[in-house]
Amino acid sequence: MYEYEFVRIKTKWHILKQMREPTEDYQKIINTYAQNGYRLVQVLAPPLFSTGHVPYFELIFERPAQ
């Protein structure tokens, strides 16, 4: 049996790059969860805005149930 954690990371519009970017450091989040015994199993993006951008993405982690 496994336990799961879901971490939602919002994105924001970066005017100079003309693109959306994460509001948090996702690499730091992944490393923190890995140190706690989790592994990243999937990155989920919701349906796109009409502009082709996502408002957020979700990191899904799992580890054996304790």
N, CA, C and O atoms as CSV, one atom per row, in Angstrom:
chain,resi,resn,atom,element,x,y,z
A,1,MET,N,N,0.842,-1.178,0.000
A,1,MET,CA,C,0.000,0.000,0.000
A,1,MET,C,C,0.891,1.245,0.000
A,1,MET,O,O,1.970,1.256,0.591
A,2,TYR,N,N,0.410,2.294,-0.679
A,2,TYR,CA,C,1.152,3.544,-0.795
A,2,TYR,C,C,0.331,4.703,-0.256
A,2,TYR,O,O,-0.896,4.637,-0.177
A,3,GLU,N,N,1.027,5.752,0.109
A,3,GLU,CA,C,0.356,6.998,0.449
A,3,GLU,C,C,0.822,8.059,-0.548
A,3,GLU,O,O,1.946,8.016,-1.047
A,4,TYR,N,N,-0.062,9.002,-0.821
A,4,TYR,CA,C,0.205,9.996,-1.856
A,4,TYR,C,C,0.101,11.405,-1.301
A,4,TYR,O,O,-0.659,11.675,-0.371
A,5,GLU,N,N,0.876,12.290,-1.890
A,5,GLU,CA,C,0.811,13.714,-1.594
A,5,GLU,C,C,0.651,14.451,-2.921
A,5,GLU,O,O,1.283,14.104,-3.918
A,6,PHE,N,N,-0.192,15.458,-2.917
A,6,PHE,CA,C,-0.453,16.260,-4.103
A,6,PHE,C,C,-0.081,17.708,-3.787
A,6,PHE,O,O,-0.592,18.298,-2.835
A,7,VAL,N,N,0.808,18.268,-4.591
A,7,VAL,CA,C,1.272,19.638,-4.368
A,7,VAL,C,C,0.932,20.469,-5.597
A,7,VAL,O,O,1.431,20.206,-6.691
A,8,ARG,N,N,0.083,21.469,-5.414
A,8,ARG,CA,C,-0.323,22.335,-6.517
A,8,ARG,C,C,0.580,23.571,-6.543
A,8,ARG,O,O,0.770,24.239,-5.526
A,9,ILE,N,N,1.124,23.855,-7.706
A,9,ILE,CA,C,1.984,25.019,-7.886
A,9,ILE,C,C,1.324,25.934,-8.914
A,9,ILE,O,O,1.134,25.564,-10.073
A,10,LYS,N,N,0.983,27.122,-8.465
A,10,LYS,CA,C,0.358,28.095,-9.364
A,10,LYS,C,C,1.407,28.689,-10.295
A,10,LYS,O,O,2.604,28.668,-10.006
A,11,THR,N,N,0.932,29.214,-11.412
A,11,THR,CA,C,1.821,29.900,-12.338
A,11,THR,C,C,1.409,31.368,-12.424
A,11,THR,O,O,0.270,31.725,-12.123
A,12,LYS,N,N,2.341,32.198,-12.835
A,12,LYS,CA,C,2.048,33.622,-13.003
A,12,LYS,C,C,2.590,34.068,-14.357
A,12,LYS,O,O,3.511,33.464,-14.907
A,13,TRP,N,N,2.008,35.118,-14.869
A,13,TRP,CA,C,2.426,35.667,-16.159
A,13,TRP,C,C,3.704,36.469,-15.976
A,13,TRP,O,O,3.771,37.349,-15.118
A,14,HIS,N,N,4.710,36.173,-16.772
A,14,HIS,CA,C,5.973,36.917,-16.758
A,14,HIS,C,C,5.970,37.801,-17.994
A,14,HIS,O,O,6.125,37.319,-19.116
A,15,ILE,N,N,5.792,39.096,-17.778
A,15,ILE,CA,C,5.590,40.033,-18.881
A,15,ILE,C,C,6.783,40.091,-19.827
A,15,ILE,O,O,6.592,40.176,-21.040
A,16,LEU,N,N,8.012,40.048,-19.306
A,16,LEU,CA,C,9.180,40.169,-20.176
A,16,LEU,C,C,9.408,38.917,-21.026
A,16,LEU,O,O,9.840,39.011,-22.174
A,17,LYS,N,N,9.118,37.752,-20.459
A,17,LYS,CA,C,9.318,36.496,-21.190
A,17,LYS,C,C,8.095,36.110,-22.021
A,17,LYS,O,O,8.152,35.186,-22.832
A,18,GLN,N,N,6.984,36.831,-21.812
A,18,GLN,CA,C,5.727,36.534,-22.501
A,18,GLN,C,C,5.308,35.082,-22.300
A,18,GLN,O,O,4.914,34.399,-23.246
A,19,MET,N,N,5.398,34.624,-21.054
A,19,MET,CA,C,5.004,33.254,-20.736
A,19,MET,C,C,4.640,33.159,-19.263
A,19,MET,O,O,4.927,34.064,-18.479
A,20,ARG,N,N,4.007,32.057,-18.898
A,20,ARG,CA,C,3.693,31.808,-17.488
A,20,ARG,C,C,4.836,31.009,-16.885
A,20,ARG,O,O,5.461,30.190,-17.557
A,21,GLU,N,N,5.101,31.258,-15.609
A,21,GLU,CA,C,6.155,30.512,-14.925
A,21,GLU,C,C,5.686,30.163,-13.516
A,21,GLU,O,O,4.793,30.822,-12.984
A,22,PRO,N,N,6.279,29.130,-12.903
A,22,PRO,CA,C,5.859,28.699,-11.564
A,22,PRO,C,C,6.092,29.793,-10.527
A,22,PRO,O,O,7.043,30.568,-10.629
A,23,THR,N,N,5.205,29.845,-9.523
A,23,THR,CA,C,5.366,30.817,-8.440
A,23,THR,C,C,6.259,30.274,-7.333
A,23,THR,O,O,6.656,31.021,-6.438
A,24,GLU,N,N,6.581,28.980,-7.383
A,24,GLU,CA,C,7.439,28.344,-6.377
A,24,GLU,C,C,8.551,27.571,-7.075
A,24,GLU,O,O,8.447,27.238,-8.256
A,25,ASP,N,N,9.611,27.291,-6.331
A,25,ASP,CA,C,10.739,26.526,-6.862
A,25,ASP,C,C,10.390,25.043,-6.808
A,25,ASP,O,O,10.544,24.400,-5.770
A,26,TYR,N,N,9.921,24.504,-7.927
A,26,TYR,CA,C,9.473,23.108,-7.956
A,26,TYR,C,C,10.618,22.127,-7.718
A,26,TYR,O,O,10.389,21.045,-7.178
A,27,GLN,N,N,11.842,22.476,-8.107
A,27,GLN,CA,C,12.981,21.584,-7.866
A,27,GLN,C,C,13.233,21.430,-6.367
A,27,GLN,O,O,13.551,20.337,-5.898
A,28,LYS,N,N,13.096,22.502,-5.630
A,28,LYS,CA,C,13.268,22.450,-4.174
A,28,LYS,C,C,12.168,21.586,-3.540
A,28,LYS,O,O,12.431,20.801,-2.629
A,29,ILE,N,N,10.948,21.741,-4.028
A,29,ILE,CA,C,9.828,20.941,-3.505
A,29,ILE,C,C,10.079,19.459,-3.750
A,29,ILE,O,O,9.893,18.641,-2.849
A,30,ILE,N,N,10.500,19.109,-4.961
A,30,ILE,CA,C,10.769,17.705,-5.295
A,30,ILE,C,C,11.870,17.145,-4.405
A,30,ILE,O,O,11.738,16.035,-3.890
A,31,ASN,N,N,12.942,17.883,-4.219
A,31,ASN,CA,C,14.046,17.422,-3.361
A,31,ASN,C,C,13.614,17.269,-1.911
A,31,ASN,O,O,14.035,16.327,-1.239
A,32,THR,N,N,12.789,18.172,-1.424
A,32,THR,CA,C,12.299,18.084,-0.040
A,32,THR,C,C,11.458,16.824,0.156
A,32,THR,O,O,11.625,16.107,1.143
A,33,TYR,N,N,10.562,16.561,-0.779
A,33,TYR,CA,C,9.737,15.354,-0.673
A,33,TYR,C,C,10.596,14.089,-0.793
A,33,TYR,O,O,10.343,13.101,-0.104
A,34,ALA,N,N,11.597,14.118,-1.654
A,34,ALA,CA,C,12.491,12.962,-1.803
A,34,ALA,C,C,13.227,12.672,-0.498
A,34,ALA,O,O,13.414,11.510,-0.136
A,35,GLN,N,N,13.639,13.705,0.197
A,35,GLN,CA,C,14.321,13.522,1.489
A,35,GLN,C,C,13.397,12.904,2.530
A,35,GLN,O,O,13.860,12.305,3.500
A,36,ASN,N,N,12.090,13.050,2.329
A,36,ASN,CA,C,11.108,12.481,3.251
A,36,ASN,C,C,10.562,11.139,2.773
A,36,ASN,O,O,9.541,10.664,3.270
A,37,GLY,N,N,11.246,10.534,1.808
A,37,GLY,CA,C,10.891,9.185,1.379
A,37,GLY,C,C,9.900,9.094,0.231
A,37,GLY,O,O,9.481,7.996,-0.135
A,38,TYR,N,N,9.525,10.214,-0.336
A,38,TYR,CA,C,8.588,10.210,-1.460
A,38,TYR,C,C,9.348,10.166,-2.782
A,38,TYR,O,O,10.517,10.541,-2.862
A,39,ARG,N,N,8.664,9.705,-3.795
A,39,ARG,CA,C,9.203,9.806,-5.145
A,39,ARG,C,C,8.155,10.482,-6.012
A,39,ARG,O,O,6.953,10.290,-5.830
A,40,LEU,N,N,8.631,11.270,-6.950
A,40,LEU,CA,C,7.742,11.956,-7.876
A,40,LEU,C,C,7.223,10.941,-8.880
A,40,LEU,O,O,8.011,10.263,-9.539
A,41,VAL,N,N,5.900,10.829,-9.005
A,41,VAL,CA,C,5.344,9.862,-9.949
A,41,VAL,C,C,4.704,10.523,-11.167
A,41,VAL,O,O,4.598,9.907,-12.228
A,42,GLN,N,N,4.274,11.789,-11.015
A,42,GLN,CA,C,3.662,12.437,-12.168
A,42,GLN,C,C,3.545,13.939,-11.942
A,42,GLN,O,O,3.403,14.417,-10.817
A,43,VAL,N,N,3.609,14.658,-13.052
A,43,VAL,CA,C,3.295,16.081,-13.062
A,43,VAL,C,C,2.023,16.220,-13.891
A,43,VAL,O,O,1.985,15.839,-15.061
A,44,LEU,N,N,0.993,16.765,-13.275
A,44,LEU,CA,C,-0.313,16.868,-13.915
A,44,LEU,C,C,-0.599,18.332,-14.233
A,44,LEU,O,O,-0.465,19.197,-13.367
A,45,ALA,N,N,-0.987,18.605,-15.453
A,45,ALA,CA,C,-1.391,19.952,-15.852
A,45,ALA,C,C,-2.884,19.931,-16.159
A,45,ALA,O,O,-3.375,18.992,-16.785
A,46,PRO,N,N,-3.606,20.956,-15.726
A,46,PRO,CA,C,-5.039,21.014,-15.990
A,46,PRO,C,C,-5.294,21.374,-17.454
A,46,PRO,O,O,-4.353,21.624,-18.207
A,47,PRO,N,N,-6.551,21.399,-17.850
A,47,PRO,CA,C,-6.852,21.861,-19.210
A,47,PRO,C,C,-6.288,23.269,-19.429
A,47,PRO,O,O,-6.246,24.084,-18.508
A,48,LEU,N,N,-5.865,23.531,-20.640
A,48,LEU,CA,C,-5.246,24.813,-20.968
A,48,LEU,C,C,-6.263,25.944,-21.046
A,48,LEU,O,O,-7.431,25.736,-21.375
A,49,PHE,N,N,-5.781,27.162,-20.730
A,49,PHE,CA,C,-6.565,28.357,-21.027
A,49,PHE,C,C,-6.698,28.464,-22.534
A,49,PHE,O,O,-5.999,27.758,-23.262
A,50,SER,N,N,-7.552,29.306,-23.008
A,50,SER,CA,C,-7.694,29.502,-24.458
A,50,SER,C,C,-6.403,30.037,-25.075
A,50,SER,O,O,-6.196,29.922,-26.283
A,51,THR,N,N,-5.535,30.623,-24.246
A,51,THR,CA,C,-4.251,31.134,-24.727
A,51,THR,C,C,-3.192,30.042,-24.809
A,51,THR,O,O,-2.094,30.283,-25.312
A,52,GLY,N,N,-3.508,28.840,-24.319
A,52,GLY,CA,C,-2.543,27.746,-24.343
A,52,GLY,C,C,-1.691,27.664,-23.095
A,52,GLY,O,O,-0.737,26.888,-23.049
A,53,HIS,N,N,-2.017,28.453,-22.079
A,53,HIS,CA,C,-1.252,28.465,-20.832
A,53,HIS,C,C,-2.010,27.730,-19.729
A,53,HIS,O,O,-3.238,27.651,-19.749
A,54,VAL,N,N,-1.265,27.198,-18.773
A,54,VAL,CA,C,-1.896,26.526,-17.631
A,54,VAL,C,C,-1.836,27.445,-16.405
A,54,VAL,O,O,-0.827,28.116,-16.190
A,55,PRO,N,N,-2.908,27.483,-15.597
A,55,PRO,CA,C,-2.920,28.328,-14.404
A,55,PRO,C,C,-2.132,27.709,-13.244
A,55,PRO,O,O,-1.725,28.407,-12.316
A,56,TYR,N,N,-1.923,26.392,-13.310
A,56,TYR,CA,C,-1.176,25.684,-12.267
A,56,TYR,C,C,-0.763,24.326,-12.809
A,56,TYR,O,O,-1.224,23.897,-13.866
A,57,PHE,N,N,0.106,23.663,-12.074
A,57,PHE,CA,C,0.357,22.245,-12.321
A,57,PHE,C,C,0.479,21.559,-10.977
A,57,PHE,O,O,0.725,22.208,-9.961
A,58,GLU,N,N,0.310,20.270,-10.972
A,58,GLU,CA,C,0.287,19.517,-9.723
A,58,GLU,C,C,1.355,18.435,-9.752
A,58,GLU,O,O,1.467,17.677,-10.716
A,59,LEU,N,N,2.141,18.374,-8.674
A,59,LEU,CA,C,3.144,17.329,-8.509
A,59,LEU,C,C,2.515,16.223,-7.677
A,59,LEU,O,O,1.899,16.496,-6.647
A,60,ILE,N,N,2.665,14.976,-8.113
A,60,ILE,CA,C,2.096,13.846,-7.384
A,60,ILE,C,C,3.252,12.974,-6.903
A,60,ILE,O,O,4.075,12.508,-7.691
A,61,PHE,N,N,3.291,12.766,-5.587
A,61,PHE,CA,C,4.347,11.987,-4.943
A,61,PHE,C,C,3.751,10.753,-4.293
A,61,PHE,O,O,2.591,10.751,-3.881
A,62,GLU,N,N,4.565,9.693,-4.204
A,62,GLU,CA,C,4.127,8.503,-3.479
A,62,GLU,C,C,5.274,7.954,-2.636
A,62,GLU,O,O,6.450,8.197,-2.905
A,63,ARG,N,N,4.888,7.212,-1.615
A,63,ARG,CA,C,5.848,6.457,-0.804
A,63,ARG,C,C,5.087,5.304,-0.162
A,63,ARG,O,O,3.864,5.358,-0.030
A,64,PRO,N,N,5.803,4.271,0.234
A,64,PRO,CA,C,5.130,3.174,0.919
A,64,PRO,C,C,4.432,3.694,2.187
A,64,PRO,O,O,4.980,4.522,2.916
A,65,ALA,N,N,3.236,3.202,2.428
A,65,ALA,CA,C,2.472,3.623,3.613
A,65,ALA,C,C,3.242,3.245,4.872
A,65,ALA,O,O,3.864,2.185,4.948
A,66,GLN,N,N,3.187,4.114,5.832
A,66,GLN,CA,C,3.940,3.874,7.077
A,66,GLN,C,C,3.028,3.530,8.223
A,66,GLN,O,O,3.497,3.299,9.338
